Amino acid sequence: MDPTPNEAALDEAVAGLLDAAGITAQRKLIARILSAGLGLGHDGASRLDLKITAAAVEEMRAAYRLFKPYSATPKVTIFGSARTRAHDPLWVGAEGVARGLTEQGWMVVTGAGPGIMEAAATGAGPDRALGVSIRLPFEERPNSALAQDNGHLVSMKYFFTRKLMLVKESRGFVCLPGGFGTMDETFELLTLQQTGKMEPVPIVLLDRPDGTFWRGFARFVTEELAGSGMIAVDDLDRVLVTDSVDAAIDEITGFWRNYDSLRWFDDRLVLRLRAEPSDAELAELGERFSGLCLTGGIERTEPFPAERSDRDRLELPRIVLVPRERAVGDLYRLIRALNELPSAPPPAVAETHPAP
């Protein structure tokens, strides 16, 4: 349907506003944002709805600006209880895993509160820690490791915008024991991975030495959720449950040893790698993961036309397959197998970090 004269005039006005603001890049998307805001006015949205929308957009903009200078630096988000005290083995573990990852070039993202969040920010150091805090009437204030440097901290009113930014920029996650908030964040990570709304990333559930928190969680998931048919039996295979700081660091960094990224083309899944697998390696993978493939096997491929058009990682070798539905656990096993191929780049050399 052709736009009405009012819609055409509105589009022209929006285009004029973009011109006046000097905006030349991504004009269509910015015009959509402006038009959606104007549409709320036409819809008669309530004051509360408008306040939520305005605050959410403002908070996302502030967070995007925080992360933009570090877009090329890999980041890990560390979750855990705000009530964990200094010198607790969990505190020491969070501090150790943060320090170990920053020594390998990573940055650490936290919720900027006390407890585990402060431990992780302390381990990372002020130059390698980014915080996304939440304004609450109780409990949480920006921790001392971040409050001194407002350039690495952004504050949010809403949990949903905060959770978006704690997840969006990171290439790995470490969850330590915590309460409702930590469990909410952990289950959201698992949900995003299970449903394919997030690309595969390493997730570590890190406990104190000989701790039972995450083992009990895994038992509940396996016996109650998988046992009742509510999730697949291998849905937790993507997660490492450990009490070892070194194992947590190795899981985060090792996940990206050879695997780089993926992209879907209808039912075909393309995996981009850092090193070309040999014919023998590809044949072995095809036989080992035949159950992952709905049809055909695992093959080499050239970049797809859409990848060429977008100039999307064209320099990397690729493999392609048609996976069966709900095969998240097998996909993670395939990624780990790709990382362990003899042709894969050598693993990063990490320092040893004593157990807490």
N, C-alpha and C positions, 0 to 999 in steps of 0.2 A: 504494500500500500504506500502511495506517495505521502510524504510528510505534509501535514496541514500547514497553512501559512504561518500559524503561530509557532509550530515546531521548526519550520524552516528559519523563521526569524530568530528563534532561540539558538539554533545551531550556528547561525551567523554571528550572534552576539557572543557566544562562547568562543568561537574562532577569533573574534576581535579581542576578547579578553586575553587569550593565549598570545596573540600578537603583541598586545600592550605589555604583557609580562615578559616578553622576550623568550618564550618557550618554543623551542624548535624540535626537541627530541621527544619521542613517545607521545605525540600530541593526541592521538586517538584515545589512548588510555586515560590521559589526564582529562580529556573532554568527557569521557564516560564518568569519571569521578565527579566532575562539576555537574554534569547532567543528573546524576543520581541524587546529589544534594538538592538541586532545584526540584527534582521530582518529589522529594520528601515534603517540600513546601506545598506542592500541588495536592499531595495526598492528605494534607491536614494532619500530619504526624503530631503526636503529643509533644509537649515540652520535654518530658522525660526521655522519649524516644530520640528526640533531636540532641539532647545533652549526651546521651550514650553514644550516638553516632559521631558527634563532633569530638568528644573526648577520645574515642577509639582511634579516629583518624589522626588526631594530634599526637597521641601516644605512639602510634606506629611510625609516624614521621620522625619523631624524636629518636626512636630505637633504630630506624634505618640510618639515620645520621650518625648514631653511635657506632654502628657496625661497619659502615662504608669504608673507612680508612684501612680496615683489616680484612677486606673481602678476600684477599689472596692467601691469608694465613689460616691453616686448619684450626678448628676450634672443637673443644670438648665441653659439654655441659655436665656439671656435677650437681646432683640432687641429694638431699638428706635433711635430717631433722635440724630445726632451728634451736632445739633444746639440748643438743649434745655439748658437753662442756670440754674445755681445753684439757689436754692430756688423756682424755678417754681414748682407748684404742681405735675407735671409729674416727675421732678427730685426727689422730696421727696417720691413719690410713688415707683419709681424704687429703691431708696435707702432702703426704708422700706421693700419691698418684698425680696430684696437680704439679708438684715439683718435677717429677720424672717426665711428664709429658711436655712441660715447657722447656726442659732441657733438650728435647727433640724438636723444638720449633713450634709447638702448639701454643694456643692461647686457651684460657679457661674461662668459661661463662658460668656464673652462678646467679642465684636469686638475691644476692647481695645482703642477706640477713646474717644473723649470728649462727653459732653452732657449726654444722658441717659446711655451710656456705662460707663462713669466715675462715675455717680451716683451709678450704680449697683456695680461696683468694690469697691467703697468707703463703701457701705453698707455691702458688704461681708467681707471686710478687706483683707490685703495683703496675709494672709496665706490661704484664702479660695477663692481667685479670680484667674481665668486663662484668659489670653487674647490672641486673634488671630487677630493681626492687619493687615492692608492693607497699602501698600506703595502707596501714592497718591501725585500728584504734588500740590494739593490744600487741604485745610481743615484739613485732619485728621493726627494727630500724636499720638503715644501712650500716654494715659493720665497719670497724675502724680500718680494715685493710683497703676499703674502697672509698670511704667517706672523705678521705683526705685528697682524693683526686676525682673531682666531679666530671672530668673529661672522659672517665671510663665508667660512668654510672648514669643510668636513666631510671626515673621513677614512674610507676604506673598506678593508676587507680583501679583498673579492672584485671581480674585474674586471667580472663580469656586473652587479652592482648599480651599480658606478660608471658603466658604459656606459649603463645605463638612465637614470641621472640626468643624464648629460651630454647626452642626446638629448631626454628627455621634456619639458623646460621651454622649449626654444629654438625660435625662429621663423626661424632661419637658421643656416648653417654655413659656416665657412671652413676649408679644409684646406690646410696648407702641407706641403712635402716632409718626409718622416719615414721611420722604419723600420717594423718589423713592427706595432707598436702603432698608428701612424698609418694604415697600410694596412688594418689590421683595422677601425678605426673608419670609414674611408672606404668600404670595401666593405659594412660593415653599413648605413651610411646609404643606399647605393645599393640594397641588398637590401630594406630597409624601404620605400623609395619604389617600387621595381619591383613588390613584392608587395601594395602598398596597405595595409600595416600601419602606415604613417605618412601623415598628410595631406601634401599637397604643400607643400614649403618650398624656399627658394632654397639651392642648394649651390654654393659657389665653390671651385675648386682654384687657389690663388694661388701663383705661382712667383716666383723672383727675375727681374730684368730679363733677357730673352732666355734664360730657363732652359728646360731640356728635360725636367725631371722629369715634369711632368704631361702634356706633349705626348707623351712616350714612353708614359705610362700610357694616354692616350687612344688611341694607335696600337695598343697591345696589346689593349685592349678592343674596338676596331673590327675589327682584322684577325683576332685569334685567337678572341675570344668571340663577337662578332657574325658573323664570317666562318665560324665552325663551326656556327652556328645555335643556340648555347647561350643567347643573349639576342637581343632584337629589335634591328634595326639602329638604331632611334631611341632606345634606352634611355639613351644618354648625352646626349641632347638637353636633358635637364633640368639639366645641369651647365654652369657657365661656367668655362672654362679661361682664365686671364689672368695677366699679370704686372703689372697696374695696380691700385694701391690704390684709386684713385677708381672704377674699373670694378667692383671687388669691393663697395665701399660702395653704389654705385648699384644693383647687382644685388640686394643684401639688402633695401635700403629700397624699391626700386621694385617688388619682387614684391608688396608689400602696398599699392600705391598705390590700386587699385580693388578687387582681389580681397580678400575677407575670410575666407571659410571654405567648407566643403562638408559635405554630409551625404547619405548614401545612403538610398534607400527602395526596397528590392528591387533592380531593375535600373535604376532612375532615379536620376540624380545631380543634386542641387540645388547650385548655386553661389550663394553670397550675396555681393553687391557693395556698394560704398560709394555708387555713383551709378547711377541708372536709365539704361539704354541707350535710345537712340531707336529708332523702328521701322526706320529706314534702317540703323542700326548693327547691329541684330539680324538683319536680312535679309542683310547683308553677311557677318556671322559665320556664319550658317547655310549660306551658299553656300561660304564659304572652308573651313569645317570639316565639310563634309558627309561626308567620309571617316571622321571620328571617330564619327559616329552610326551605331549598329546599325540603328535604325529611327527614322523621323520626323526632326525637326530640333532646333534650339535655340529654345526658347520662353520667354516670361515665365511665372511662376507665383506664386501666392499661397503663404504659408506652409502646409506640410502639417499635418494634424491633430496629428501627433506633435510637430512644432515648436511649435504653439500650446500643447499640453499642457505642454511643457517650457519655454515662454517663451524659445525659442532664437532669438535675433537677429531678433526679429519686426519690428524697425524697418527692416530692410535690404531692398532690392529683390532679386529672385531670378530666375535662369534655370534651366531644367531640360532635360536631355537623357538619352538612353539610349546610353551609349558602348559601342563594341565592346570586346572583351576585349584586354588587353595593349596598350592605347593610351596608355601613360603619357607618351610623348614628345609625342603630339598634345595631351594634356590640358595639359601645360606650355605648349605653344605657344598654346593657347586662353587660358590665364591671362595670358600676356604680351600677347596681343592685347586682352584686356579692360582691361588696365592702360594700353594705349596709345590707347584710344578717346577721341575729342574730348570726350565727356561725362564722362570720368574726372576725379577730383579732380586739381589741379595737383601735380606732383612736389615732394617736399621740397627745399628749397634747401640744398645741401651746400657746405661750404667746400672749396677745392681743397687736396689733399694731395700734395706732390711725390713723384714716384716715388723709391723707395729707390736 
